[in-house]
Amino acid sequence: MARGEIHPVSTDIRRTWKLVGTSMLVIGLAGIVWTTSVWYKYQGTLPREPDARAGRIYPLNVHGIVVYQTRQARDWLIEIQYCSFVIVGASILIEIIQKQVLRRS
């Protein structure tokens, strides 16, 4: 193989990582958009006063409008949102690493 040529396996690996990074970015952004839409759904459907009987005592402030949700709903929403941000961050990290590898070869 001549100097400066890229090995076919390296090209396949780069394509695979590019696909993985792009897929992760799309999944992470979809999670962020979805949790944002759930916030707005909650704004319209959840009570604006705490309801201890139903367990809706955890406040959620949606642009100045406070609604009350259950602990399970709060934890679930936060978990999905944080995981989505981590996935987006990991996809960006994959892209940065790939660009560094390309500069070295």
N, C-alpha and C positions, 0 to 999 in steps of 0.2 A: 504494500500500500504506500503510495507516494505521500510525501510530507504535505500537510495541510488538508488532506482528504479526511472526511468524517467517516468513521466506521459505521456500517449499516446498523449494527446492533445499537450503537450509541444513538443513532437517529430514532430508532424504534423506542428506546428507553425515554428519550426526550419527549417524543410524541405522547407516550403513555403518561408521563408526569404532567405534561400540559393538559391532557384530558382529565386527569385526576384533579388537578388544581382548578380547572374551569368548572368541573362538575361540583366540586366543593363550594366554589363561589356561588354558583346558581342555587344550590341547596341552602346555603347559609342566608343568602339574600331572600329567598322564598320564606324561610323561617322568620326573618325579621319583618317582612311585609305581613305575613300571616298573623304574628303576635300583635302587630299594630292594628290590624283589622279587628282582632278579638277585643282589644282595648276599647275601640269605638263601639263594638257590639255591646260590651259590658256597660258602657256609658248609657246606652239607651234602654238596657233591660234590667240591670241590677238596682237594688234599692239605694236611695240616697241617705237613708238613716240606718244605723246599725240594727241588725235583727239577731239578738243573741240566741233565740230559739232555733233559728235556721243555721246558726254558726257564721253568719255574715257580719263579722266584726272587724275585718281587716280592710282598712281604707285603700282605695286606689284613686289617685288623683289623675284625671284625664283632662288635661288643659283647663284646670280650674274647677272642674266638676268632680266632686268626690262621691264615689259609689263604694259600697261595701261588699266584699266577697268572702268566700270561705278560705280557710288556710290552705286547703288542698288546691283550690283554684289558683290562689296567689302563687303557691310554690310551683305548680305546674307551669304557669305562664312565665314566671321568672326563669325557671330551668330551661325552657325552650328558647327563650330570648338570649340568655347567656350562652347556651350551646351554639346558637346561631352565630353570635359574635365570634366565638372561638373558631368555628368552622371557617368563617370569612377570613379571620386573621391567619389561620393555617394555610388557606389557599393563597393569600398574599405572600406569606413566607415561602411557600413552594415556588411561586413565580420569581421572587427575589433570588432564591438559591439557584434556580434554573438559569437566570440571566448571568449570575456569577460564573456558573459552570461554562456557559457559552463563551464568555470573555476569555476564559483560560484555555479553551481549545482552539 
